[in-house]
Amino acid sequence: MKRAVAVVDDAWLIRESIGLLMPGFEVVAAVATVEELVRRAPAVDLVLLDLHLANLEQQPDVRQGVAAVRTLTRHGYRVCVYSQEERPFVLAACIAAGASGVVSKATPRARTEALFLDVAAGGTVVPQPVVGILEVLVRRDCITLLSERQRQILHGRARGLSYAQVARELFVSESTLRGYWFELTRSLSESLRGLTPGEIEHALGLAPGDLLEFWADGTADRREWWRIGRGPLGRGGARKAGRPPTGVR
């Protein structure tokens, strides 16, 4: 049975190709903005969301980034971020905002479809760099509610082990391990929501200036911090030079 999916992406090629390239999905809605999807309110199993949606000439005021994730989850949608964004602390913020998965657009098609189906079926997909960040939170005692088994799973995944490899190490079935992983990521998301900005900055090992790309310029309305990439640093706001944040690899 095909899964019903909605695609939110400002690139028409992405919107039009998902249904053609991934036979496991029926694309119910393919739109350029979160606002349009909310207006249509389609019933779907999953929303595939690009993080960077703003076209400064045609649609300068659309929600994007973490704000887009929050809007969709508040409307009851299950969200998988499908983006070229690579900054681990941005992706961690998406998980904390309620996204159930993050998949890179660089992932091969067959693997991408499998990950999408996993999220649509109720699973959670967290990229390796984000798993590493979550481990940093645990190590620095910013999250203390994890069980010993959850810590073991996090430890294995943070070191690149697959679900199957971790399951063998812990002598449990892969389906049981995925259940533990779901509870783990839900607990971590709840914990991240409860941290203050200063605690998150410290936990992620960020140095002064690491988050400046969120502030487009000195005149920007700071209520619009979620507009990733509005400023002169370019789309996505990534720095072209400088060291990576400490503790994030």
N, C-alpha and C positions, 0 to 999 in steps of 0.2 A: 504494500500500500504506500502510495506516495505521501510525503509530508507537505503540508501547505506552508509556503514561505512567502514573506514579503522582503523586498530588497530596497534599501534606502542608500542610494549612491548618486553623486552628481555626474558620474561618467555613464553616458547612455550605453556604452559597450558592455559594461559590467551588468547593468540592469537587464539588458536584452539577452545576455549570454548564459546566465545562471540556469534558466530553464532548459536551454539547448544542450549544455555541457554536462548537466547533472540530472540524470533520469530519475533519481530518487525523490525529486522535488517537483511540486506544482507551484509555479510562481503566481500567486493570487494578486499581488500588487507590486509594481516596480516604479518607484517614485524618486524624486531628486531631493526631497526634504522630509524631515521628521514631521513638520507641520502638516504636510499633505497626507502623510500616512495616518496621523491622528484624525484628520478631518474625514478620511474615508472609513476608518475604523474597521479594517478587514479582520476576519477571524482566521488566524494562522497559528501554526505550531511554533514558528520561529521568525524573528526579524533579523536579517543580515544588515549590519549597519557599518557604513564607512564613517570614520571619525572626522574627516576633514571635508565638509560639505559647502563651505561658504564660497560663492562666486561674488567677489566684491563689486562687480558691475551689475550683475543681474539679480542676485539675491543676497544682499549684504547682511541681512538680519536673521538668517536662519540659525536654529540651534545646531550646535555641533559638539564634538568632544564629549566630555563627561556630562554636560547639560543635556545632550541628546539621549544618552543612556538613561539618565534619570527620568526624562520625560516619558520615554517608552515603557520603562519598568513601572512607573506610576500609573500608566494606563493598562497595566496587566500583561504586557508583552514579555515574552522570553527573548532575550537579546544575545546575539553573538556578534562581536565586533569583527569586521572583516576589513582590514586596513593595512597600509604600508607603514603605519606608525611602529617604531621600534624602541622608543624610550621606555625602559622598564617601569619607571615610576608613573608614567602616564597610563600604561596598561594596567598597573596595579590599581590606579584610581578608578578605572573603568570597572574592574571587578568589585571594588568597594562600593561603587555606585549601583551595582545590581546586575551587571552583565554576567551571563552564565558561561561565556566562552570568549576567547580571543584567538583568531586565526589570521596568520599573515597571508597577504596576497601573493607572496613568493612561494607558498606551499604548492606542491604538485596537485593537479586537478583531482585525481582519485583520492588522495589523502585528504584534500580539502572537503570533498563530499562526505567522506567517512566521518570527519570531525563534526561537520554540520549536522549529520544524522544523529551523532552521539548527543549533541547539545539539544536537538529537537526532541529526542527521546527522554530528556530529563537529566542527562549527564552534564559534567562541567569540564571544560577544556581550558587549562591554564598554561601559557607558554613557559618554557624553562627559565628565562630570566625573571619572570614574575614569581615563580616558585622560589627562586633564590632570594628575592626580596622578602617573601613571606617568612622564609627561614631566618632572615636577619631580624625580623620583628620578634620571632620566638626567642632567638638567642639573646636579644637585648631586653627580654622580659616585658615587651610591650603587649604580648599576648600570652596569657597564662592558663587559659581554659582548655588547652589541648590535652587529650589523653595520651598515655604512653604509646599506644598503637598508632594514633594519629601522628605523633612525632616521628615514629619509625617510618611511616609512609612518606611524610614530608622529607625526611632525611634521604630516603632512597630516590625520590623524584628529583630532589635538588641536585643530586649527583648524576642525573641523566639516565637512571634506570627506567625501563618501560613498566607499564602496569603488570605485565606478565612476569618480568624479572622480580619485581618487588613482591608479587604474590608468592612466587616460589621461595623467596628468602623468608617470608613470614609464615609459610605453610598454610595459606588460605587460598580460596578460589579467587579468580580475577574478578568475578561479579561481586563477591564480598568486599574485595579491596576497593572497587569502584564505589560501593556504598559508603565505606569509610571515608573515601576521598570527597564524596559529595558533602558529608557532614563536616569534614575538615574545612572545605572552602566556604561553606556557609558560615561556620564559626569565625573564620578569618575575616569574612566580609563584615559580619556584625561587629567584630572588634575594631576593624579599620574605621568604621563609621563613628565609633565612640572616641577615637583619638583626637586630640587637639591638633591644629596645623603644626605647632611646634614639635609635638611628639612624632608626627608623621615625618617631618623633615629630619629629625634626629634619627628615627628608626631606619629611614632609607639611606642614611649616610650622605645627605645632600650638603654641599658647601654653599656659602653665600654666593648668590648670583646664578645658581644652577636652575632656578625656576623663573628667571627674569623674562624668558620668552613668552610667558603667559601674560605679561603686561606689554601690550603692543607699543605704547609710547607714553610719555608723561601726561598726555591729555586724555588718555583712554578712561572710560568709565570703569572703575574697578569692579563694579557689579558684573561686568562682562568678561571676567577673568577666563571663562571657559572658551573664549574665541581663540583657540590655538592657531597660531600662524597668521594673525592679522598684520603683524608688524614687518619691518624691513628684513628680518631674518629669513623670510621666505615661508613657503607653504609648509606647515608642520612646525615652524618655529625652531627647528633644530640648529644648534650652534655649528658653525663651520670649523671652529677650532676650539681648543681648550680641553682640559682633561675630563674624563668621565666622572660621574659622581662616585665618591668613595663607597665601596661596598656593593656597587652595582656592576656586574660584568656581563 
